[in-house]
Amino acid sequence: MKNINNKKFILMFSFISIFFINNNAISESFFDEAKQKFDQKKYDDSKFLFQRNIVYNPKNAESYLYLAKIYKSEENEKEELKNLNTTLLLDPKNEEAMHLLINYELKKSNYSKVKELKENFSMICQKLCKEINTIEKSLSDIEPKNGS
């Protein structure tokens, strides 16, 4: 009886392992193809593939980031913001998503939010650190004026 249960466990474990390995391979395939379509500026095709990738791998922050970029190009601010926030929820140190969110908030002249995001950005930046000066300049342009 113990031998049969052992075999069942091994068989079940094997099926689950194959499922996850296969699932990961499908997800990578969707992401790679979506990225390729994005680079070719075929945004509708890439959007569909990034969304499919999310079905197989809902914690793939990069897919949400690329969707945010696509929605930005389509001027769909609601979806852009939703996908930027999801990216940062899954990967709080994603400096590109943080930078895009800062630019979004700058466009909205949201001084307090930009200031808060800039502080976080300065702690995580590695590749985009040179953007801090631009952010600070833009912040000074929208800084609330003292009424005295």
C-alpha positions as CSV (number, residue, x, y, z in Angstrom):
1,M,0.0,0.0,0.0
2,K,2.8,2.4,0.9
3,N,4.5,1.6,-2.5
4,I,1.3,2.4,-4.4
5,N,0.9,5.8,-2.6
6,N,4.6,6.5,-3.3
7,K,4.0,5.8,-7.0
8,K,0.9,8.0,-7.1
9,F,2.8,10.8,-5.4
10,I,5.7,10.6,-7.9
11,L,3.3,10.5,-10.8
12,M,1.3,13.5,-9.5
13,F,4.5,15.4,-8.8
14,S,5.7,14.6,-12.3
15,F,2.5,15.9,-13.9
16,I,2.6,19.1,-11.9
17,S,6.3,19.7,-12.7
18,I,5.7,19.2,-16.4
19,F,2.7,21.6,-16.3
20,F,4.7,24.3,-14.6
21,I,7.7,23.8,-16.9
22,N,5.5,23.9,-20.0
23,N,3.5,26.8,-18.6
24,N,6.8,28.8,-18.1
25,A,8.0,28.0,-21.6
26,I,4.7,29.2,-23.1
27,S,4.9,32.4,-21.1
28,E,8.4,33.1,-22.2
29,S,7.4,32.5,-25.8
30,F,4.5,34.9,-25.5
31,F,6.7,37.6,-23.9
32,D,9.5,37.3,-26.4
33,E,7.1,37.5,-29.3
34,A,5.2,40.4,-27.7
35,K,8.5,42.2,-27.1
36,Q,9.5,41.7,-30.8
37,K,6.1,43.0,-32.0
38,F,6.4,46.0,-29.6
39,D,9.9,46.8,-31.0
40,Q,8.4,46.7,-34.5
41,K,5.7,49.2,-33.2
42,K,3.0,46.6,-33.9
43,Y,1.2,47.6,-30.7
44,D,-2.1,45.8,-31.2
45,D,-0.4,42.5,-31.8
46,S,2.0,43.0,-28.9
47,K,-0.8,44.1,-26.5
48,F,-2.6,40.9,-27.2
49,L,0.5,38.8,-26.6
50,F,1.4,40.6,-23.4
51,Q,-2.1,40.1,-22.1
52,R,-1.8,36.4,-23.0
53,N,1.5,36.2,-21.2
54,I,-0.1,37.6,-18.1
55,V,-2.7,34.8,-18.2
56,Y,0.1,32.3,-18.0
57,N,2.3,34.4,-15.7
58,P,0.3,37.0,-13.8
59,K,3.3,38.2,-11.8
60,N,5.3,39.2,-14.9
61,A,6.0,42.9,-14.1
62,E,7.6,43.5,-17.5
63,S,4.4,42.6,-19.3
64,Y,2.5,45.1,-17.3
65,L,5.2,47.7,-18.0
66,Y,5.0,47.2,-21.8
67,L,1.2,47.3,-21.6
68,A,1.6,50.7,-19.8
69,K,3.8,51.9,-22.7
70,I,1.3,50.7,-25.3
71,Y,-1.6,52.4,-23.5
72,K,0.5,55.6,-23.2
73,S,1.0,55.6,-27.0
74,E,-2.8,55.1,-27.3
75,E,-3.3,58.0,-24.9
76,N,-5.4,55.7,-22.6
77,E,-4.3,57.2,-19.3
78,K,-6.6,55.0,-17.2
79,E,-5.0,51.8,-18.5
80,E,-1.5,53.3,-18.6
81,L,-1.8,54.2,-14.9
82,K,-3.3,50.9,-13.9
83,N,-0.5,49.0,-15.6
84,L,2.2,51.2,-14.1
85,N,0.8,50.7,-10.7
86,T,0.6,47.0,-11.2
87,T,4.2,46.9,-12.4
88,L,5.4,48.7,-9.3
89,L,3.2,46.5,-7.0
90,L,4.9,43.4,-8.4
91,D,8.4,45.1,-8.7
92,P,8.7,48.1,-6.5
93,K,12.3,48.7,-7.7
94,N,11.4,48.9,-11.4
95,E,13.0,52.3,-12.1
96,E,11.5,52.6,-15.6
97,A,8.0,52.2,-14.3
98,M,8.7,54.6,-11.6
99,H,10.1,57.1,-14.1
100,L,7.1,56.8,-16.3
101,L,4.8,57.3,-13.3
102,I,6.7,60.4,-12.3
103,N,6.3,61.8,-15.8
104,Y,2.6,61.0,-15.7
105,E,2.2,62.8,-12.4
106,L,4.3,65.7,-13.7
107,K,1.9,66.0,-16.6
108,K,-0.9,66.2,-14.1
109,S,1.0,68.8,-12.1
110,N,0.7,66.6,-9.0
111,Y,3.5,68.2,-6.9
112,S,3.1,66.1,-3.8
113,K,3.0,62.8,-5.6
114,V,6.0,63.7,-7.8
115,K,8.0,64.7,-4.8
116,E,7.2,61.4,-3.0
117,L,8.0,59.4,-6.2
118,K,11.2,61.3,-6.7
119,E,12.4,60.3,-3.3
120,N,11.7,56.6,-4.0
121,F,13.2,56.9,-7.4
122,S,16.5,58.4,-6.1
123,M,16.8,55.3,-3.8
124,I,16.3,52.7,-6.5
125,C,17.7,54.3,-9.6
126,Q,20.7,52.6,-11.4
127,K,20.3,53.3,-15.1
128,L,18.1,56.4,-15.1
129,C,19.7,58.4,-12.2
130,K,20.6,61.2,-14.6
131,E,16.8,61.8,-14.9
132,I,16.7,63.1,-11.3
133,N,17.9,66.5,-12.3
134,T,15.2,66.8,-15.0
135,I,12.6,65.7,-12.4
136,E,13.8,68.3,-9.9
137,K,13.7,71.0,-12.6
138,S,10.2,70.0,-13.5
139,L,9.2,69.9,-9.8
140,S,10.5,73.4,-9.3
141,D,8.3,74.5,-12.2
142,I,5.1,73.1,-10.6
143,E,6.1,73.8,-6.9
144,P,3.3,75.4,-4.9
145,K,4.0,79.1,-4.5
146,N,4.0,80.6,-1.0
147,G,1.0,82.9,-0.7
148,S,2.7,85.5,1.5
